Structure formats: structure tokens, C-alpha cells
């Protein structure tokens, strides 16, 4: 796990504390996996993934994460569990990382942690601070950073949960004109010393995701209220100022860079419905690279990192060595035995023997663990369908199914799981994995 601070010339200061926050350890994967694909050096992705995995292994028996950890010993120092300050982007990068690279283990980790959050942290769609060991509340607080959660749940696909949490958080904006840094949910009062609003983006980020998912004009109304509040109370001669107290809208002489990088960007994209970032990818652009490889751009599914910088999965793959990837796929198909993917009820005795089956009574055996997997993306439209191939070799030559050499994924056709067509599940872009759950 990385230290919180280091000197780029001299390394880690001998007096540097080994204690750092969970988010500080777990918020590298999107950038580092991108760097690995652009350079061909997988060490960046490996170290980021190692940090993510080590954090996950240190979770409590209740599958809750603490807030601060000793990176030298792996011991938890601050054991309060929350979805907000100190932890937030760890959850974000597990989900977005699984979307970007098709790493199904990261998605499984995310789902385990979300289930625990629902059970122990969620209270009437507010999210309190609880002990990671007992699950009991330690602080009945809302923290403004938690307002990103409805957006993340929208990206995950749990729209109803996202709507309920967003309604709670937006009620604070309606009441104060801004969202305070900390709110005591039980006593319904702002925490002293934490009354400010430093122009944070999280609430409008969630409004943006919810509008993209639902097209409900309510979230445009939310955006309008946010803009009106900023213009009325936070605008000054040379920018926009921190709100020192949400009770009287007193200001501080400060404006963080994330106001422009995130808050204003999400507001702009919320209203600019035809922006290329909001594209569904129905009009992809074909480009020819100098090595003869064809790539498709503008396929949608753009991912935001935790500071709202865009990552284009299509461009990432196009810049990645696509020709090497396709050669790897071709090599994998040379000794491919398609019979092992046929439905178990139609397997020949020879094929059943290959899979270690003794008789046809084992037709309910899940073959997904008996064969490798394929990471792939459709070239036309997100949330779309793929034809199940009649001939795998021909299918691979005619489409852009993509093999990822940074992981030990192989090739799997979906014909075992459906007779005609397969459907993406929670597919946004690069790296979707076909499995039994996505066939219709």
C-alpha cells in the first residue's frame, strides 16, 4: 500500500507517517490501468490492483472497511466505517475499474461491500458512521462527500436506492441553499465547526448520473437550483467563493480547483444533453491506424475518474496494441474445441469426459468455471446485444472481440448459455465479460 505523501526526488521522508486513508490507498486503478495499456508496462496496473486487493483482505468480519490504515503493518488505525470522507473513492474505483477492464473480481468485491453497507451503514437511506467491527453507529452524521453515492448506485444499476438517497441529500440543499459539510441526522442540526460548503461537486454529480439514467426533468430542476444558489450567494468578482456557513451564506476567500474540474463540469454536462460525453455510441467512427488496425471511436461509455477527468475506453483500446490483442485471440482459437461449449444436455460422451463428467445427470453443472472467459465490447452501441457465433473462428475474424493480455482471460463463446442471442449486463464499455447471467 502506498504512503500518503512522498518526495518525488528523494522518496518517502523517514518521518512520514505510515497511516493513510482508505481512499488514498484505493484510488489509483483507473489511471494506472490506463497507463499500463498506453505503455505496455503492466507494473502500474499490478501495484494499483495489489493495493485494492490488500485493502479488501483487511476488511472486517462484517465486510466493512475502516477509515485509516497503517500501510506498513496493515492494521486499521481509525475503524469508523462510512461511505464518505476517507473511504468514498475506494468504492468508486472498484466499480469503475471493473467496467473499464472487465475485472470481474473487482465487481464481486464491490458487491460484497455494498451488501454490507446496506445492512449496517444505511439507515432510512441516510448513511451513518458505524464501527467496522460491530456495525453499530458511532456518529449519526451525514458528510457532504457521501452525496456521490446515489451517482455510484446509478452507475451500478440500483436506481431506486439511488433516488431515495438523493432525495435525502437534496432536502438539505432545499433547506439551506447549500449542503453543509456535516449534519447530525438524528438531531437534525449542522455540526459546529463543519457548517461550510466548499463548492463540492458530489450532489450535482449524482444528479447528472440520475438524469442520464432516467431522463427525469426533476434532476434538471435540481441543476437549476444549484446554479441559482451559486450565482446568488457564492459568486464574487473573480470567481466563486467557499460558503463559510450555510446558515447565513457568509463566504471565505477561497475556491478549490475541483469547483471547475467537477462541479461546473457536471452542471454543464447535465444541461448539454447532446454533448459527445452523453452519447449512447450509436454512431461510432471508424479509424485506420498506421499498422493497418481498425479502431472504433465515439462509442460512448465514457468513465469519469474521481476528479471528473474523462477516460474514453474506446480510445484507450485504440491506443493500446490492438493488433497484438487480436493475434493473441487468433492463437487461442487454433486448438479450440467448440464442443465443450455446447449445452450439457447435448454434449457427446467424449466432450463430457473432457469435462470430467460421468453421466448426463450432471446437466446442471455450471460450466463457467470449466472454461476461460472472454473480455469483449460491442462496436455499435452500449447496452446492446451480440449475436451468438455459429463459428467462433469466423466470428473472431469478423468482429472486434477483444482479448486483454494483462489478465489471464481466454476465449469463451456464449453458445453454451443461449441458442440465439446474448445480452450485455450492466455493460457500459470496454471489458464486459459474457457469462450465464447475460443471456436471454
Protein Blocks (a to p, Z undefined) as FASTA:
>chain_A
ZZfbdcfknopafklcfbdcfklmmmmmlmmmmmmmmnopaklmmmmmmmmmmmmmmpcf
kopacfbdcfknopafblcdcfbehklmmmmmmmmmmmmnopaklmmmmmmmmmmmmmmm
pgghiacdddfklopafbfcdcfklmmmmmmmmmnopamlmmmmmmmmmmmmmmnopacf
bdcfklopacehilccehiaklmmmmmmmmmmnopaklmmmmmmmmmmmmmmmpcfklcc
ddfblklopacddddfklmmmmmmmmmmmmmmmbmklpghlaccddddfkopacdehkgj
iacdfkopacdfklmmmmpcfklmmmmmmmmmmmccfklmgcfklpcfklmmmnopabfk
lmmpcfklmpccdddddfkbghiacdddfblklmmmmmccdcdfkbccdcddfklmpmkb
ccdehiabgoiacdfklpZZ
